[in-house]
Amino acid sequence: MGVPSAARKAFKLSFLASVISGVLLELLPHPFKYAVATPRFFVEQISSLATTFVIFFSWELTHHLHWVLHTKRSIFAPPKGSAAAETNPSEHLLSALEETNPTSLLRYLAHLDLCMVCENNVDTWRRAGFFEETGETYKRVVAVCLKPLEHLATKLGEGSGNSVDKATQLSNQLLSPTDLKNVEELYNFQLYAWCSRSVASLTACSRKEDKFGVAQLSGSNAAVVSTLLSCLLAVENFMGKKTNLQPSNQLLGPAGIKWATVNSGRVDVAAGKRRSGPVNSKAYAIADVLKTSIYQIVSAFQDEMSAGAKANLLEKDWITTGKPVFGTREMLIQKLRIFLDFRAT
């Protein structure tokens, strides 16, 4: 597997190296110059071709094996049917997520494994272990997923001051060169995508698979929705989208919030700079993943959320009471209503 491809690439590279070496030998001045037609020259070229082929073949094969090693899924779980699988099947995964270095390969592989368990119907016994009766495992899983998203929202919020009524400050920030710290944060897109997809899938699955109600009783559902909304607000604010507090006669919903893009010329110029910036695709990709994750939860709990919205109890079950990591509680409530009406774009 991979050997024919490695052999083809090695042959092409070795043949090219032999041609170049032959041309150089012909062009080099005396005394290193050889006659091209001599038998000695052909023997040396064949020997050189064989040697370079072995070198390039070994390199290509090693590169292929290294690629396979780093893309193969690692399963952080005890063997199915073992005592550990029956008592605590999630401990291996949680240990890798909580105790390893945040930038280590092991941490990324653990997040990939968690995402596959949450999203797919493979290893359903492992996902069932998240909903154990005490709820501690579920809260730990949610916490390790929300921590990177909270970190992203906090870092992006620091650059804009986390304020919705400072248009001048925001436009000045957007007009300035892209902050290097924000660039570094957005380049970690894959981790944020895994965390968002994992926690959204797990929350959606809890509607049918959570027999003990740990997701709702522990407040994890509200924490998940609040964090996803806060992170989305932070990313949209970073891209130039702004939330305006409007008079009550212009509202689309409660709390006096109307969503709009900034209309000032300065911010338009800044938005143009942001669109041409190196982090544009990453920011839009993160925003798309966050929107998809929120819609996944809204679709799973649409009946409950719609009933809560009619009774003015939506924020009680789905928005945390404390201060969000970005924006205000009223902003999150209004944004959630927009998603509930399927108007978020």
C-alpha positions in Angstrom: 0.0 0.0 0.0 1.7 3.2 -1.2 4.7 1.2 -2.6 3.8 1.6 -6.3 3.3 5.4 -5.9 6.5 5.7 -4.0 8.4 3.7 -6.7 7.0 5.9 -9.5 8.0 9.1 -7.8 11.4 7.7 -6.9 12.0 6.6 -10.5 11.1 10.0 -11.8 13.3 11.8 -9.4 16.2 9.5 -9.9 16.0 9.7 -13.7 15.9 13.5 -13.5 18.9 13.5 -11.2 20.8 11.2 -13.6 20.0 13.5 -16.6 21.1 16.6 -14.7 24.3 14.9 -13.4 25.2 13.8 -17.0 24.7 17.3 -18.4 26.9 18.7 -15.6 29.6 16.2 -16.2 29.6 17.1 -19.9 29.8 20.8 -19.2 32.4 20.7 -16.3 35.9 21.8 -17.3 38.9 19.4 -17.4 40.1 17.3 -15.5 36.6 16.3 -14.3 35.2 16.1 -17.7 34.3 12.7 -19.1 33.5 11.6 -22.6 29.8 10.9 -22.7 30.1 8.0 -25.1 32.6 6.0 -23.0 31.5 2.8 -21.2 32.8 4.1 -17.9 30.3 7.0 -18.2 27.3 4.6 -18.7 28.4 2.4 -15.8 28.6 5.4 -13.5 25.3 6.7 -14.6 23.6 3.4 -14.1 25.1 3.1 -10.7 24.1 6.6 -9.8 20.6 5.9 -11.1 20.3 2.9 -8.9 21.7 4.7 -5.8 19.4 7.7 -6.2 16.4 5.4 -6.8 17.0 3.6 -3.5 17.4 6.9 -1.7 14.3 8.5 -3.2 12.3 5.4 -2.7 13.2 5.2 0.9 12.3 8.8 1.4 8.9 8.5 -0.3 8.0 5.3 1.5 9.0 6.9 4.9 7.0 10.0 4.0 4.0 7.8 3.2 4.2 5.8 6.4 4.6 9.0 8.4 1.5 10.4 6.7 -0.5 7.3 7.5 0.6 7.3 11.1 -0.5 10.9 11.6 -3.9 10.5 9.9 -4.9 7.2 11.3 -7.7 7.5 13.9 -6.5 6.8 17.4 -9.1 5.2 19.7 -8.9 6.3 23.3 -10.9 3.6 24.9 -10.4 0.3 26.7 -11.2 -2.9 24.8 -14.9 -3.6 24.4 -16.1 -6.2 26.9 -13.3 -5.5 29.4 -13.9 -4.5 33.0 -12.8 -0.9 32.3 -15.2 -0.7 29.4 -18.1 -1.7 31.6 -17.2 0.6 34.5 -15.6 3.7 33.1 -15.2 3.6 29.3 -14.5 7.4 29.0 -11.5 7.7 31.4 -8.9 7.0 28.7 -10.3 9.7 26.4 -10.8 12.3 29.2 -7.3 11.8 30.5 -5.9 12.5 27.0 -8.1 15.6 26.7 -7.5 17.0 30.2 -3.9 16.0 31.1 -1.9 16.3 27.8 -0.3 19.4 26.5 -2.9 21.6 24.6 -0.7 21.8 21.5 0.4 18.1 21.5 -0.5 15.7 18.8 -2.1 13.4 21.4 -4.6 16.2 22.3 -5.6 16.7 18.7 -6.1 13.0 18.1 -8.2 12.8 21.3 -10.4 15.6 20.0 -10.8 13.8 16.6 -11.8 10.6 18.4 -14.3 12.4 20.5 -15.8 14.1 17.5 -16.2 10.8 15.7 -17.9 9.2 18.7 -20.3 12.1 19.2 -21.2 12.6 15.5 -21.4 9.0 14.2 -23.1 5.8 15.2 -19.8 4.0 15.7 -18.9 2.9 19.2 -22.4 3.8 20.5 -21.4 2.1 23.8 -18.8 4.8 24.3 -21.3 7.7 23.7 -23.7 6.0 26.1 -21.0 6.2 28.7 -21.1 10.0 28.6 -24.6 9.9 29.9 -23.9 8.0 33.1 -26.2 8.6 36.1 -24.0 11.0 38.1 -23.5 13.4 35.1 -19.8 14.0 36.0 -18.6 12.4 32.8 -20.9 14.5 30.6 -19.9 17.7 32.3 -16.2 16.9 31.9 -16.7 16.1 28.2 -18.6 19.4 27.7 -16.0 21.3 29.6 -13.1 20.1 27.5 -15.0 21.1 24.3 -16.1 24.5 25.5 -12.7 25.6 26.9 -11.0 26.2 23.5 -14.1 28.0 22.2 -14.2 30.2 25.3 -10.5 30.9 24.8 -11.2 32.0 21.2 -14.0 34.2 22.1 -12.0 35.8 24.9 -9.0 36.5 22.7 -11.0 38.0 19.9 -13.0 40.0 22.4 -9.8 41.5 23.9 -9.0 43.1 20.6 -12.3 44.8 20.2 -12.9 45.6 23.9 -16.1 43.4 24.0 -18.3 46.4 23.6 -21.2 46.9 21.2 -21.5 50.7 21.5 -17.9 51.7 20.6 -18.1 52.0 16.9 -15.1 54.3 16.7 -12.9 51.8 18.6 -14.1 48.9 16.5 -13.4 50.7 13.2 -10.0 51.8 14.4 -9.2 48.2 15.3 -10.4 47.0 11.9 -8.4 49.6 10.1 -5.2 48.7 11.9 -3.0 45.8 10.7 -4.3 42.3 11.7 -3.3 41.4 15.2 -0.8 38.6 15.2 -2.4 36.9 18.2 -5.8 36.8 16.5 -4.1 35.4 13.4 -2.6 32.6 15.5 -5.9 31.9 17.2 -7.8 31.6 13.9 -5.1 29.3 12.4 -6.2 26.7 15.0 -9.4 26.3 13.1 -9.4 22.5 13.1 -9.5 22.3 16.9 -12.4 24.7 17.2 -14.3 22.8 14.5 -13.9 19.5 16.3 -14.9 21.1 19.6 -18.0 22.8 18.1 -19.1 19.7 16.2 -18.6 17.4 19.2 -20.5 19.4 21.7 -23.3 20.2 19.3 -23.7 16.6 18.3 -23.6 15.4 21.9 -26.2 18.0 22.9 -28.5 17.0 20.0 -28.1 13.3 20.9 -28.9 14.0 24.5 -32.6 14.6 23.6 -33.0 10.9 22.9 -30.1 9.2 24.6 -29.9 11.0 27.9 -32.0 8.7 30.0 -31.1 10.5 33.3 -31.5 14.0 32.0 -28.0 15.0 33.0 -27.5 17.4 30.1 -30.5 19.6 31.1 -30.2 19.2 34.9 -26.5 20.0 35.0 -27.0 23.2 33.0 -24.8 21.9 30.2 -27.3 22.6 27.5 -27.4 26.3 28.5 -23.6 26.4 28.7 -23.2 24.9 25.3 -25.6 27.2 23.5 -24.3 30.3 25.3 -20.7 29.5 24.5 -21.4 28.7 20.8 -23.4 32.0 20.5 -20.8 34.0 22.3 -18.0 32.6 20.1 -20.1 33.3 16.9 -20.6 36.9 18.0 -16.9 37.3 18.7 -16.0 35.9 15.2 -18.6 38.0 13.4 -17.4 41.1 15.3 -13.9 40.3 14.2 -15.0 40.1 10.6 -16.7 43.5 10.8 -20.3 42.6 11.7 -21.8 44.7 14.4 -24.8 44.4 16.9 -26.7 47.7 17.3 -28.9 48.5 20.3 -32.0 50.1 18.8 -35.2 51.8 20.2 -38.0 49.4 21.1 -40.1 50.4 18.1 -37.4 49.0 15.8 -36.9 45.7 17.5 -37.0 42.3 15.9 -37.5 40.7 19.4 -37.0 41.4 23.1 -34.1 43.3 24.7 -33.9 46.0 22.0 -31.4 44.5 19.6 -31.3 44.7 15.9 -28.7 43.0 13.8 -27.0 45.0 11.1 -23.7 45.6 9.5 -21.8 48.8 10.2 -22.8 51.5 7.8 -19.9 54.0 8.3 -17.4 54.5 5.5 -14.5 53.8 7.8 -15.8 50.4 8.7 -16.6 49.6 5.1 -12.9 50.3 4.3 -11.9 48.1 7.2 -14.2 45.3 6.1 -12.5 45.5 2.7 -9.2 45.1 4.4 -10.5 42.2 6.4 -11.8 40.5 3.3 -8.4 40.7 1.7 -6.6 39.6 4.9 -4.9 36.2 5.4 -7.3 35.1 8.0 -10.5 35.8 6.1 -11.1 32.2 5.0 -10.4 30.9 8.5 -12.8 33.3 10.2 -15.6 32.5 7.7 -15.0 28.8 8.1 -15.2 29.0 11.9 -18.4 31.1 11.7 -19.9 28.5 9.3 -19.1 25.6 11.7 -20.5 27.5 14.7 -23.7 28.3 12.8 -24.1 24.7 11.7 -23.6 23.5 15.2 -26.2 25.9 16.6 -28.7 25.0 14.0 -28.1 21.3 14.8 -29.1 21.9 18.4 -32.0 24.2 17.4 -33.3 21.5 15.0 -33.1 18.8 17.6 -34.9 20.9 20.3 -37.1 23.0 18.0 -40.4 22.0 19.7 -39.0 22.7 23.2 -37.4 26.0 22.2 -40.5 27.2 20.3 -42.7 26.5 23.3 -40.2 28.3 25.6 -40.1 31.3 23.3 -43.9 31.6 23.3 -43.9 31.4 27.1 -40.9 33.8 27.4 -38.9 31.1 29.0 -36.3 30.5 26.2 -33.5 32.2 28.1 -34.2 30.3 31.3 -33.4 26.9 29.8 -30.9 27.8 27.0 -28.9 30.8 28.2 -26.7 30.9 31.2 -27.5 33.5 33.9 -23.9 34.8 34.3 -22.0 37.1 32.0 -21.1 35.5 28.7 -17.5 35.4 27.5 -18.4 37.8 24.7 -21.3 40.2 24.3 -24.2 40.4 26.7 -27.0 38.0 27.8 -29.5 40.0 25.9 -27.5 39.7 22.7 -27.3 35.9 23.1 -31.1 35.7 23.6 -31.8 37.7 20.5 -29.3 35.8 18.5 -30.9 32.5 19.6 -34.3 33.8 18.5 -32.9 34.5 15.1 -31.6 30.9 14.9 -34.9 29.6 16.1 -36.6 31.5 13.2 -34.0 30.1 10.9 -32.9 33.6 9.8 -29.2 33.4 10.8 -27.0 33.7 7.7 
